[in-house]
Each structure stands twice: as structure tokens, then as C-alpha cells.
Amino acid sequence: MTRGAVWMLVLVLFFCGSGVFFLAQAAPPLSTADEIRAGDALFVLFRQSQGFADTAESKAIEAYLQKVGDKVAQNAQRKLPYKFRLDPHPGFRSAVAYPGGQIVVGGGVLALMTHEDELAVVLGHEIEHIDLNQCAQRVAEAMKKGHLSPEQFDKLSIEDFGNPYGKEGELAADREGVRLVVAAGYSPHAAVELLEMFQFLSRDAKPAPPRADSPSLEERILQVKDEIKQRGWDDTKAEQPLALP
């Protein structure tokens, strides 16, 4: 997916995971080892398509992403080797999850944050796309459609993993993601703040008809507020400042 395409999708793909009625999709016929290999292959394809390389600064930022991500992921159901990557381009104002634990965060979305809690919310949402087997299921579907073997993961399409996981899938990733954030000691209100920020950024955009495959920002904000109320979470908890190197 090009950075431009990622930005066009940002308001569609961002946030919402704990409803007991939707916890995880059935595990696809894909081994964990193959899922990790698929994610590694997809990250290589993504990196090649965007043309970014490691620098001392990006490695330092990735170390910080890893520190926060590990803290958030420790309460995920699936114990996978999560790797948190950086695409430094300022136009990438989102994040994307690949199967097996690969998560790429855009430099553009980091530039919008002031609190580490907001970063935790972004990472929690992407972790849950993986933890809920959504990414693995998409790999299995792509393999079936393209008649691909595990030796052909380099033929997977990164565009497939930038598309929404359906309205319920995105809401599930939000609910479960916020649960991880709270369990890690962060404020649930950070999710509301970040969603409202994207709402503000889109204030001048031409109104678009509701999408059947993804919830609106309004629906996502309402869900987070309902979760905070129903679970009795402390949304006045002080947020930690973002500590990017």
C-alpha cells in the first residue's frame, strides 16, 4: 500500500476491542510458525514498497515502540514475538498490523501524539488485529484464493492488510485494544482523545456515506465511552508524556 493510500484509509481503519460476543475468529488452518513467516514476508514487501531504511534515529524510536508495545502486549491472549517497526514518513498517519506480530507505526501518527497513552492505544488496536486471529484469517483466505503455499508468502499483497476487518472486527479490535491499554496501566481516555483528534482533522472533509465494512469515528468514540462507564475504568487517570528519543 502506498503512503497516500494508507492516509486515505486512516479514518476507516483506526481503532475500537472486550465484547464477550466477539472475542476471536476461529483459528485458521495456518500454523503459528507459518503465520510469523507470512508477517515477516509482508513487512519486507511493505518496506520495499515504501523505500525506507534503518537509521540511528529510527532504531532508537523503534526501541521505544518496542518497550511500550511489549507492555501493552503482555496481556494479549496469544503469546507471539511482537515486533514494532517505524515507517518515518510524516504522511503515514496510521499503523498497520501483519500476521505473526509485525506492527508498523507511521511517523505521521506519532507526530500527532502528546502522550504515551495514545501510543499504547494505537499499538493495542493493532495487536488485537493479530490477537483476534483477524490477520491470520486473512492470510489463510489469500492463500486459498491465490492457491499459495507457505513457500510463496512473498506473493501476498500488502494492500489486503490495509483494508478494514469489517465493522464488528474493527470494533472488536478497539474494545480489546483498550482493555490491553488499561491492563498495562494507561488511561482509557487516551482512546477518546485520539479518536476525537482524527475527527477534528477530518472536519473539513466532504461528508461520505456510512461504510458497511467499518464503523464511523462517532460509533467508535461512543463505544469507548460506554466501555469506560460499564467497566468502571478511571478516565481521569493522569497520562504519561510521550517520550520519543
C-alpha positions in Angstrom: 0.0 0.0 0.0 1.3 3.5 -0.8 1.6 6.0 1.9 -1.1 8.0 0.2 -3.4 5.1 0.2 -2.7 4.4 3.9 -3.6 8.1 4.7 -6.8 7.8 2.7 -7.7 4.8 4.8 -6.7 6.2 8.2 -10.1 7.3 9.3 -11.5 4.0 8.2 -9.0 1.7 9.8 -8.3 3.3 13.1 -9.5 2.0 16.5 -12.4 0.2 18.6 -11.9 -4.4 21.1 -13.8 -6.8 25.1 -17.3 -7.8 24.0 -17.8 -11.3 25.1 -19.9 -12.0 22.0 -16.9 -11.3 19.7 -13.5 -12.3 21.1 -11.7 -14.1 18.3 -12.3 -15.6 15.0 -11.8 -19.3 14.7 -8.1 -20.1 14.3 -7.4 -20.5 10.6 -5.7 -23.6 9.2 -2.3 -21.9 9.5 0.4 -22.8 11.9 1.9 -20.2 14.2 5.3 -20.6 12.6 3.8 -20.1 9.1 1.8 -17.1 10.3 5.1 -15.5 11.6 6.8 -16.2 8.3 3.9 -14.6 6.4 4.2 -11.5 8.6 7.9 -11.3 8.1 7.4 -11.6 4.3 4.7 -8.9 4.3 6.9 -6.5 6.3 9.7 -6.9 3.8 7.3 -6.2 1.0 5.9 -3.1 2.8 9.4 -1.8 3.5 10.4 -2.3 -0.2 7.3 -0.5 -1.4 7.9 2.5 0.9 11.7 2.6 0.4 12.7 3.5 4.0 15.9 2.3 5.6 17.2 1.9 9.2 18.9 4.9 10.7 20.2 5.5 14.2 17.2 7.7 14.9 14.7 5.2 13.6 16.3 2.4 15.6 16.1 4.5 18.8 12.4 5.2 18.1 11.7 1.5 17.4 13.3 0.6 20.7 10.8 2.9 22.4 7.9 1.5 20.4 9.0 -2.0 21.4 9.1 -1.0 25.1 5.6 0.4 25.0 4.3 -2.4 22.8 5.7 -5.2 25.0 4.0 -3.6 27.9 0.6 -3.5 26.1 1.0 -7.0 24.6 1.8 -8.8 27.8 -2.0 -9.3 28.5 -2.8 -10.4 24.9 -4.1 -14.0 24.7 -1.7 -15.1 22.0 2.0 -15.0 23.1 3.7 -14.0 19.9 7.1 -12.4 19.2 5.7 -8.9 18.6 7.9 -6.5 16.6 7.1 -2.9 16.5 8.5 -1.1 13.4 8.7 2.5 12.2 7.9 4.0 8.8 9.3 7.5 9.4 7.3 9.2 6.6 5.2 12.1 8.0 2.4 11.3 5.6 1.8 7.9 7.2 -0.6 8.9 9.9 -1.7 5.4 10.9 -0.4 2.0 11.7 -0.8 -1.5 10.2 -0.6 -5.0 11.6 0.7 -8.0 9.8 0.2 -11.6 10.9 2.5 -13.2 13.5 3.2 -10.0 15.4 4.6 -7.4 12.9 3.3 -3.9 13.5 4.4 -0.8 11.6 3.7 2.7 13.0 3.8 5.7 10.8 5.9 8.8 11.7 2.8 10.9 10.9 0.7 9.5 13.6 3.5 9.8 16.2 3.7 13.5 15.3 0.0 13.9 16.4 0.6 12.5 19.9 1.5 14.1 23.1 1.0 11.2 25.5 2.4 7.7 25.7 -1.1 6.5 26.5 -2.1 7.5 22.9 0.7 5.4 21.5 -0.4 2.5 23.7 -4.0 2.8 22.2 -2.7 2.6 18.6 -0.5 -0.4 19.4 -3.3 -2.1 21.4 -5.6 -1.8 18.4 -3.1 -3.3 16.0 -2.1 -6.0 18.5 -5.7 -7.1 18.6 -6.0 -7.4 14.9 -3.4 -10.2 15.4 -4.6 -11.5 18.7 -8.1 -12.0 17.4 -6.8 -14.0 14.5 -8.0 -11.5 12.0 -4.6 -11.2 10.3 -4.1 -14.9 10.2 -7.5 -15.5 8.8 -6.8 -13.0 6.0 -3.6 -14.9 5.2 -5.5 -18.2 5.0 -8.1 -16.6 2.7 -5.4 -15.1 0.5 -3.6 -18.5 0.3 -6.8 -20.2 -0.7 -7.8 -17.6 -3.3 -4.3 -17.4 -4.8 -3.6 -21.2 -4.4 -0.4 -20.2 -2.5 1.8 -22.5 -0.4 3.8 -21.3 2.7 6.8 -21.1 0.4 5.0 -18.3 -1.6 4.3 -15.8 1.1 6.3 -13.2 -0.9 3.3 -13.3 -3.3 0.9 -12.0 -0.7 -0.4 -8.5 -1.2 0.2 -5.8 1.4 -2.9 -4.0 0.2 -5.0 -6.8 1.6 -3.9 -6.0 5.1 -4.7 -2.3 4.9 -8.4 -3.0 4.3 -10.9 -2.9 7.2 -11.7 -6.2 9.0 -15.4 -5.4 8.9 -17.5 -3.3 11.2 -17.5 -5.8 14.0 -13.9 -6.7 13.5 -12.7 -3.1 13.9 -15.0 -2.5 16.9 -13.6 -5.7 18.5 -10.0 -4.6 17.9 -10.9 -1.3 19.7 -12.6 -2.9 22.7 -9.9 -5.5 23.3 -7.2 -3.0 22.5 -8.4 -0.6 25.2 -8.6 -3.5 27.6 -4.9 -4.1 27.0 -4.2 -0.4 27.4 -5.9 -0.3 30.8 -4.3 -3.6 32.0 -0.9 -2.0 31.1 -1.7 0.9 33.4 -2.6 3.6 30.8 -5.6 5.8 30.7 -8.6 4.6 28.6 -9.5 8.3 28.0 -6.5 8.4 25.6 -8.6 6.4 23.1 -11.3 9.0 23.2 -8.7 11.8 22.8 -7.1 10.2 19.8 -10.4 9.4 18.0 -11.6 12.9 18.6 -8.3 14.2 17.1 -9.0 12.3 13.9 -12.5 13.6 14.0 -11.1 17.2 14.2 -8.6 16.6 11.4 -11.5 15.4 9.1 -13.8 18.3 10.0 -13.4 19.9 6.6 -13.7 16.7 4.6 -16.6 16.2 2.3 -19.2 14.1 4.1 -19.1 10.5 3.0 -21.9 7.9 3.1 -21.6 5.4 6.0 -19.5 2.4 5.2 -20.9 -1.1 5.8 -17.4 -2.6 6.3 -16.1 -0.2 9.0 -17.6 1.8 11.9 -17.7 5.6 11.9 -15.5 7.6 14.3 -18.7 8.6 16.2 -19.5 4.9 16.7 -16.0 4.2 18.0 -16.0 7.1 20.4 -19.4 6.1 21.8 -18.2 2.5 22.2 -15.1 3.6 24.2 -17.1 5.9 26.4 -19.6 3.0 27.0 -16.8 0.6 27.9 -15.3 3.1 30.3 -18.6 3.6 32.1 -19.6 -0.1 32.1 -16.2 -1.3 33.4 -15.8 1.5 35.9 -12.4 2.5 34.4 -10.8 5.6 35.8 -10.8 8.0 32.8 -9.3 10.8 34.9 -6.0 8.9 35.3 -3.0 11.1 34.5 -1.5 10.3 31.1 2.2 9.8 30.6 4.1 12.2 28.3 5.3 10.8 25.0 9.0 10.0 25.4 10.2 9.7 21.8 14.0 9.7 21.6 
